[in-house]
């Protein structure tokens, strides 16, 4: 190549020095962000993703921003192909000057893995081309094939994960046997867990005479275990809460979370329970406030929280898992008896909870006797039940488990008394205010529910009670009556019409009663007049705990009468 005029060489040298300064600044900024601006080393990437030559070399234009690595000079340039070495100025400047030279550039040589390119020959030409603002460059391209998808935006860590994906697909052949399957993850080490899941599934499915191969077991695992759980993840909308993760990430997390919950709770936790717990568990500031604020001063649960993250299918049962605290006393089995009476109409799984004061009591014969009696009572009713023993305050133990169930059933022995200090000290009030699930209070057992009464005042939590009353009326074939108790400032007829419109749209017949006066007394009077077996009403309307302490709650006043089972909705 002829020696270029000094003017062009000087200008090229100035360009090189400017790019060197930019390279140092980019390196500093990426380090501060905890990232890397290194080019990807081709050989390491090739080995990681198990790439092999897939065809002959071809000459074509390739996008410059898709060139992300180099075969031998990945230390000499950064990811933007800015020069990193001061002693490289002369070669870089000669390439820059040659742009205007009649000799021009020969095509560079690259390897291609997926959508990413790695320079074999022509690193300086790529650097100069990007400096000149070019979009494409002519190259001899040697394609390589890998089972893992590779794109130019990936970091080395992501390449390592892609390599694990390639090894996983090579073992399971899922990309061939289940075309279109997407099992990408964002954290290294996850594919080892998936292989363990597949192996466990294979062992559970194998017989004494026959055992499936790993690819066959992987297909069965994908169809029967993985895909149903991913469908659950989509139904619950979990990716909205974890936008930078994949469905397979959440599958692994959900499996781990379920195992941890099963270990902690003493119950066999389903994937649906684990998913609900995952989306309702407080995080960040909300979690900090829950830890700092005393239980009896926490704000009431917002209306609709109990079904916010769930898609309620009219064809499915609403209450499957029911939390049933039991004391073990002779009269302490009423609540379980009431729940088991419901088993004739609702497919339920009672989950018992026996709370003791000390760790020694947890393993005592008395505690184990309570567990055994719980299981036997459920079995006698033809229902599978489980019971766990926990140490600590009973109201806290119940609250922490509400996220694992659909309904909380509590025996009402000591309803909150009217005075503010008594309300503040009431564990039942804390549970009713802060439970994210509806609460069934049981002062007495009703063997068969035939008539239900809905207390409806048009509030948001009364709307939740209306939803539940409509469900029970249809699924259990019950007689429904609606009572509205309002003061002189509100229009009773307007509120009644809202309930009437909702029920009429769903072809649900109901009787309507309008009362005035003290709400609790009027509601109990309506229940007696209609011979109702079950009352449904909204919970605390004031989120501010101090307002309820001073003003009180209609739900508390109704509970103090201890007349009939009541479901309090959030």
C-alpha positions in Angstrom: 0.0 0.0 0.0 1.4 3.4 -0.9 2.3 5.8 1.9 -0.6 8.3 2.4 -0.1 12.0 2.4 0.8 13.4 5.8 -2.5 15.5 6.0 -4.8 12.5 5.8 -2.6 10.5 8.2 -2.6 13.3 10.7 -6.4 13.6 10.5 -6.7 9.8 11.0 -4.4 10.0 14.0 -6.7 12.6 15.5 -9.7 10.4 14.9 -7.9 7.5 16.6 -7.0 9.6 19.7 -10.6 10.8 20.0 -11.9 7.2 19.8 -9.4 6.0 22.4 -10.7 8.7 24.8 -14.3 7.5 24.0 -13.3 3.9 24.7 -11.9 4.8 28.1 -15.1 6.7 29.0 -17.3 3.9 27.9 -15.3 1.4 29.9 -15.6 3.6 33.0 -19.4 4.0 32.6 -20.1 0.3 32.0 -18.0 -0.6 35.1 -20.0 1.8 37.2 -23.2 0.2 36.0 -21.8 -3.3 36.8 -21.7 -4.3 33.2 -19.0 -5.3 30.6 -18.1 -3.6 27.3 -15.8 -6.4 26.2 -16.0 -8.1 22.9 -17.1 -11.7 23.1 -14.3 -14.3 22.6 -15.4 -16.5 19.7 -13.9 -19.8 20.8 -15.4 -19.6 24.3 -18.8 -18.8 22.9 -18.5 -21.6 20.3 -17.7 -24.1 23.0 -20.4 -22.8 25.4 -23.2 -23.1 22.8 -21.8 -26.2 21.2 -21.8 -24.6 17.7 -20.6 -26.5 14.7 -19.9 -25.6 11.1 -23.2 -25.6 9.2 -22.3 -24.7 5.6 -20.0 -23.2 3.1 -18.6 -19.7 3.3 -20.7 -17.0 1.6 -20.1 -13.4 0.5 -22.7 -11.0 1.6 -23.3 -7.7 3.4 -23.8 -8.0 7.2 -25.0 -5.4 9.7 -22.2 -3.8 11.7 -24.1 -3.7 14.9 -24.5 -7.5 14.8 -20.7 -8.0 15.0 -20.2 -8.6 18.7 -17.0 -10.7 19.0 -13.6 -11.6 17.6 -11.5 -14.7 17.1 -8.2 -13.3 18.3 -8.4 -9.6 19.0 -11.3 -9.4 21.5 -8.9 -7.6 23.9 -8.0 -4.9 21.4 -11.4 -3.4 20.9 -14.5 -2.9 23.1 -18.1 -4.0 22.2 -18.5 -0.8 20.1 -15.3 -1.7 18.3 -13.5 1.4 19.8 -9.7 0.8 20.0 -8.3 0.0 23.4 -4.6 0.0 22.7 -2.5 3.2 22.3 0.1 1.4 20.2 -2.5 0.4 17.6 -2.7 3.9 16.2 -0.7 3.4 13.1 -2.5 0.3 11.7 -5.9 1.9 12.6 -4.9 5.2 10.8 -3.7 3.3 7.7 -7.1 1.6 7.4 -8.9 4.9 7.9 -6.8 6.6 5.2 -7.4 3.6 2.8 -11.1 4.5 2.6 -10.2 7.2 0.1 -7.5 5.1 -1.6 -8.1 3.5 -4.9 -7.2 0.2 -3.4 -10.4 0.1 -1.1 -11.1 -2.6 1.3 -11.3 -6.3 0.8 -14.2 -8.1 2.5 -13.7 -9.1 6.1 -14.1 -12.7 7.3 -16.5 -13.6 10.1 -18.2 -16.6 11.8 -21.9 -16.5 12.3 -23.7 -18.1 15.3 -27.4 -17.3 15.4 -27.8 -13.7 14.5 -24.3 -12.7 15.9 -21.0 -12.4 14.0 -17.4 -12.8 15.2 -14.5 -11.4 13.2 -11.8 -13.7 12.0 -10.0 -11.1 9.8 -10.8 -7.4 9.5 -11.2 -6.0 13.1 -9.7 -2.6 12.2 -12.0 -2.4 9.1 -15.0 -2.9 11.4 -13.8 -0.3 13.8 -13.3 2.3 11.0 -16.5 1.4 9.3 -18.5 2.1 12.5 -16.6 5.4 13.0 -17.7 6.4 9.5 -21.3 5.7 10.3 -21.7 2.8 8.0 -24.6 0.3 8.6 -23.3 -2.7 6.7 -20.0 -4.2 5.6 -19.1 -6.8 3.0 -18.0 -10.1 4.6 -17.2 -13.7 3.9 -19.5 -15.5 6.3 -19.0 -19.0 7.7 -22.2 -20.2 9.4 -22.3 -22.3 12.6 -25.3 -24.1 14.0 -26.3 -24.1 17.6 -29.4 -25.4 19.4 -29.4 -22.3 21.5 -30.7 -19.0 20.1 -28.0 -16.3 20.0 -28.5 -12.6 19.3 -26.2 -9.6 19.2 -27.5 -8.1 22.4 -26.4 -10.9 24.6 -23.7 -10.6 27.2 -21.1 -13.3 28.0 -23.2 -14.3 31.0 -26.2 -14.7 28.7 -24.1 -16.7 26.3 -23.1 -19.0 29.1 -26.8 -19.5 29.9 -27.5 -20.1 26.2 -24.7 -22.7 26.3 -26.5 -24.5 29.1 -29.7 -24.3 27.1 -27.9 -25.9 24.1 -26.6 -28.8 26.3 -30.1 -29.2 27.8 -31.7 -29.4 24.4 -29.0 -31.8 23.2 -29.9 -34.2 26.0 -33.7 -33.8 25.9 -34.2 -33.2 22.2 -37.2 -31.0 23.1 -36.5 -28.6 20.3 -37.0 -31.4 17.8 -39.8 -33.3 19.6 -41.7 -30.3 20.7 -41.1 -27.7 17.9 -41.6 -24.1 19.0 -41.0 -24.8 22.7 -39.3 -21.9 24.4 -37.4 -22.9 27.6 -35.1 -19.9 27.8 -34.0 -18.7 31.3 -32.1 -15.6 32.5 -30.2 -17.2 35.4 -27.4 -19.7 35.1 -27.8 -23.1 36.7 -31.6 -23.4 36.0 -31.2 -26.2 33.5 -29.7 -28.5 36.1 -32.9 -28.1 38.0 -35.0 -28.8 35.0 -33.1 -32.0 34.3 -33.7 -33.0 38.0 -37.4 -32.4 37.5 -37.4 -34.5 34.4 -35.5 -37.3 36.1 -37.9 -37.3 39.1 -40.8 -37.3 36.7 -39.3 -40.3 34.9 -38.8 -42.2 38.1 -42.4 -41.6 39.2 -43.7 -42.6 35.8 -41.6 -45.7 35.3 -42.8 -49.2 36.0 -40.9 -52.3 37.1 -40.9 -53.6 33.5 -40.3 -50.4 31.6 -38.5 -47.0 31.9 -38.7 -44.2 29.4 -35.6 -42.7 27.8 -34.5 -39.2 28.8 -36.0 -37.6 25.6 -39.3 -39.6 26.1 -39.5 -38.6 29.8 -38.7 -34.9 28.8 -41.6 -34.9 26.4 -44.0 -36.3 29.0 -42.7 -33.9 31.6 -43.2 -31.0 29.2 -46.8 -32.0 28.4 -48.0 -33.1 31.8 -46.1 -30.9 34.2 -44.3 -27.9 32.6 -47.0 -26.7 30.3 -49.9 -26.8 32.9 -47.8 -24.8 35.3 -46.9 -22.3 32.5 -50.6 -22.0 31.8 -51.2 -21.2 35.5 -48.4 -18.6 35.3 -50.1 -17.0 32.3 -53.6 -17.1 34.0 -52.3 -15.4 37.1 -50.4 -12.8 35.1 -47.1 -13.4 37.0 -44.9 -12.1 34.2 -46.4 -8.6 34.8 -44.7 -8.6 38.2 -41.4 -10.0 36.8 -41.1 -8.3 33.4 -37.4 -9.2 32.8 -37.9 -12.9 33.4 -39.1 -15.7 31.3 -41.9 -18.3 31.8 -39.3 -20.9 32.5 -37.7 -18.7 35.1 -41.1 -18.5 36.8 -41.7 -22.2 36.4 -38.5 -22.9 38.4 -39.2 -20.3 41.0 -42.7 -21.5 41.4 -41.5 -25.1 41.9 -39.0 -23.9 44.5 -41.5 -21.7 46.2 -44.0 -24.5 46.4 -41.5 -26.8 48.0 -40.5 -24.1 50.5 -44.1 -23.4 51.4 -44.9 -27.1 51.9 -41.9 -27.4 54.2 -42.8 -24.2 56.2 -46.6 -24.8 56.4 -46.7 -28.5 57.0 -49.4 -28.8 54.3 -49.1 -30.2 50.8 -49.1 -27.0 48.8 -50.5 -27.0 45.2 -49.0 -24.9 42.4 -52.1 -22.8 42.4 -51.6 -22.0 46.1 -48.0 -21.2 45.5 -48.8 -18.9 42.6 -51.4 -17.0 44.7 -49.0 -16.7 47.5 -46.3 -15.4 45.2 -48.4 -12.6 43.8 -50.0 -11.5 47.1 -46.9 -11.6 49.3 -46.0 -7.9 50.1 -42.8 -6.6 48.7 -40.7 -3.5 49.1 -42.3 -0.7 51.2 -45.5 -2.6 51.7 -43.5 -5.5 53.3 -41.5 -3.0 55.5 -44.7 -1.4 56.8 -46.3 -4.8 57.6 -43.3 -5.6 59.7 -43.1 -2.2 61.5 -46.8 -1.5 62.1 -48.5 -3.6 64.9 -51.0 -6.1 63.6 -54.0 -4.5 65.3 -53.2 -1.1 63.8 -52.7 -2.2 60.2 -55.0 -0.8 57.5 -57.9 -3.0 56.5 -57.4 -5.0 53.3 -58.7 -3.2 50.1 -61.9 -4.4 48.6 -61.6 -7.2 46.1 -58.1 -8.3 47.2 -59.2 -11.8 47.7 -59.8 -12.4 44.0 -57.7 -9.6 42.3 -55.0 -12.0 41.0 -57.3 -14.8 40.2 -59.5 -15.6 37.1 -62.7 -17.0 38.6 -64.1 -19.6 36.3 -67.9 -19.9 36.7 -67.6 -23.6 36.0 -65.1 -24.2 38.8 -65.4 -24.3 42.6 -64.7 -21.0 44.4 -63.5 -22.5 47.7 -61.1 -25.4 47.5 -58.6 -24.9 50.3 -60.2 -23.8 53.6 -58.1 -22.8 56.6 -59.6 -24.4 59.8 -57.9 -23.4 63.1 -58.7 -26.0 65.8 -58.0 -25.9 69.5 -58.5 -29.5 70.3 -61.1 -28.7 73.0 -64.3 -30.7 73.2 -66.4 -27.8 71.7 -63.6 -26.7 69.4 -64.6 -28.8 66.5 -67.7 -26.9 65.5 -65.9 -25.0 62.7 -64.6 -28.2 61.2 -68.0 -29.8 61.4 -69.4 -26.8 59.5 -66.8 -27.0 56.8 -67.3 -30.7 56.4 -71.1 -30.1 56.0 -70.2 -27.9 53.1 -68.2 -30.8 51.5 -71.5 -32.1 50.2 -71.8 -29.1 47.9 -68.3 -27.8 47.4 -65.1 -29.7 46.5 -63.0 -28.7 49.5 -59.7 -29.6 51.2 -59.7 -28.6 54.9 -56.3 -27.4 56.0 -56.2 -27.6 59.8 -54.0 -25.4 62.0 -53.3 -26.1 65.7 -51.4 -23.3 67.4 -49.4 -23.9 70.5 -47.3 -21.6 72.7 -43.9 -23.5 72.8 -41.7 -25.6 70.6 -42.0 -28.4 73.1 -45.7 -28.4 72.8 -45.4 -28.6 69.0 -44.1 -32.2 69.2 -46.2 -33.2 72.2 -48.6 -36.2 72.2 -51.5 -33.8 72.8 -50.7 -31.8 69.6 -50.3 -34.9 67.6 -53.6 -36.2 68.9 -55.3 -33.0 67.6 -53.7 -33.6 64.2 -54.8 -37.2 64.1 -58.4 -36.4 65.1 -58.6 -33.7 62.5 -57.5 -36.1 59.8 -59.9 -38.9 61.0 -62.9 -36.5 61.2 -62.2 -35.5 57.6 -61.8 -39.1 56.4 -65.1 -40.0 58.1 -66.8 -37.3 56.0 -65.1 -38.6 52.8 -62.8 -35.6 52.6 -59.0 -35.5 52.4 -57.7 -33.1 55.1 -54.3 -32.1 56.5 -53.4 -30.5 59.7 -50.2 -28.6 60.8 -49.0 -27.5 64.2 -47.4 -24.0 64.6 -45.9 -22.1 67.5 -46.8 -18.4 68.2 -49.8 -16.0 68.5 -52.8 -17.6 66.9 -54.0 -14.5 65.1 -50.6 -14.0 63.5 -50.3 -17.7 62.6 -53.8 -17.5 60.9 -53.0 -14.3 59.0 -49.7 -15.6 57.6 -51.5 -18.6 56.1 -54.4 -16.8 54.6 -52.5 -16.3 51.3 -52.4 -20.1 50.9 -56.2 -20.7 51.1 -59.5 -19.6 49.5 -61.4 -19.2 52.7 -60.7 -18.8 56.4 -63.2 -20.5 58.8 -63.1 -19.4 62.5 -65.1 -20.4 65.5 -66.6 -17.4 67.2 -66.1 -17.8 71.0 -65.1 -14.2 71.9 -66.4 -11.6 69.4 -64.9 -8.1 69.7 -66.6 -6.1 72.5 -67.9 -2.6 71.8 -65.3 -0.5 73.6 -62.3 0.8 71.6 -59.7 -0.8 73.9 -61.5 -4.2 73.7 -61.5 -3.9 69.9 -57.8 -3.0 69.9 -57.0 -6.1 71.9 -59.2 -8.5 69.8 -57.3 -11.0 67.8 -60.5 -11.8 65.8 -60.9 -8.2 64.8 -57.3 -8.2 63.5 -57.9 -11.3 61.4 -61.2 -9.9 60.0 -59.6 -6.6 59.1 -56.4 -8.0 57.6 -57.2 -11.3 56.1 -56.9 -11.2 52.3 -59.5 -14.0 52.0 -63.2 -14.1 53.0 -63.7 -15.3 56.6 -66.5 -17.7 57.7 -67.3 -17.2 61.3 -69.1 -20.1 63.0 -71.0 -19.5 66.3 -73.0 -22.7 65.7 -73.2 -25.5 63.1 -75.8 -25.5 60.4 -75.9 -28.9 58.8 -77.5 -27.9 55.6 -77.7 -24.4 54.1 -80.9 -23.7 52.2 -81.4 -19.9 52.6 -78.8 -17.2 52.5 -79.2 -13.5 53.4 -77.0 -10.8 51.8 -76.5 -7.6 53.8 -76.0 -5.0 51.0 -75.3 -1.3 51.4 -73.7 -0.5 48.1 -70.2 -0.2 49.5 -67.2 -1.7 47.6 -66.9 -4.6 50.1 -70.7 -5.2 49.9 -70.2 -5.6 46.2 -67.8 -8.4 46.9 -70.4 -9.9 49.2 -72.9 -9.6 46.4 -70.6 -11.5 44.0 -70.2 -14.3 46.5 -73.9 -14.5 47.3 -74.6 -14.8 43.6 -72.1 -17.6 43.3 -73.5 -19.6 46.2 -77.1 -19.1 45.1 -76.3 -20.6 41.7 -73.9 -23.3 42.6 -75.6 -24.5 45.7 -79.2 -23.9 44.5 -80.0 -21.7 47.5 -82.8 -19.2 48.2 -81.4 -15.7 48.3 -82.7 -12.7 50.1 -81.1 -9.2 50.1 -81.5 -6.8 53.0 -80.5 -3.1 52.7 -80.3 -1.0 55.9 -79.7 2.7 55.3 -79.9 5.9 57.2 -82.0 8.9 56.0 -79.1 10.4 54.0 -79.1 7.6 51.4 -81.6 6.3 48.9 -82.5 2.7 49.9 -84.3 2.2 46.6 -81.2 3.2 44.5 -79.0 0.8 46.4 -81.5 -2.0 46.2 -81.8 -1.5 42.4 -78.0 -1.9 42.1 -78.2 -5.4 43.6 -81.4 -6.2 41.6 -79.7 -5.2 38.4 -76.6 -7.3 39.1 -78.6 -10.4 40.0 -81.1 -10.0 37.2 -78.4 -9.9 34.6 -77.3 -13.3 35.9 -80.9 -14.7 36.0 -80.8 -15.0 39.8 -84.1 -14.6 41.6 -84.0 -12.9 45.0 -86.2 -11.4 47.7 -85.5 -7.8 48.7 -85.9 -6.2 52.1 -85.4 -2.5 53.0 -84.9 -1.7 56.7 -84.0 1.4 58.6 -82.4 1.8 62.0 -79.5 0.3 63.7 -77.8 -1.9 61.0 -76.8 -5.0 63.0 -80.2 -5.4 64.7 -82.0 -4.9 61.4 -79.8 -7.5 59.7 -80.4 -10.1 62.4 -84.1 -9.3 62.4 -84.2 -9.9 58.6 -82.3 -13.1 59.0 -84.8 -14.4 61.5 -87.8 -13.3 59.3 -86.4 -15.1 56.3 -85.2 -18.1 58.3 -81.7 -17.7 56.8 -79.0 -20.3 57.4 -76.1 -18.2 56.3 -75.3 -14.5 56.3 -73.0 -12.8 53.8 -71.8 -9.2 54.3 -68.9 -6.9 53.5 -66.0 -6.3 55.9 -64.6 -3.2 57.4 -65.4 -0.2 55.2 -62.8 2.1 56.9 -59.2 1.3 55.9 -58.0 3.6 58.7 -57.8 1.4 61.9 -58.5 4.3 64.2 -61.8 5.1 62.6 -63.0 1.5 63.3 -61.8 1.7 66.8 -63.9 4.8 67.5 -66.9 4.2 65.2 -67.1 0.4 65.4 -68.2 -2.0 62.7 -71.5 -3.5 61.7 -69.8 -6.8 61.1 -68.5 -6.8 64.7 -72.0 -6.0 66.0 -73.5 -8.8 64.0 -70.9 -11.3 65.4 -71.7 -10.3 68.9 -75.2 -11.7 68.5 -73.7 -15.1 67.6 -76.9 -16.1 65.8 -75.8 -17.8 62.6 -72.7 -18.5 60.4 -71.5 -15.4 58.6 -69.1 -14.9 55.7 -67.3 -11.5 55.9 -66.0 -10.5 52.4 -63.0 -8.3 51.7 
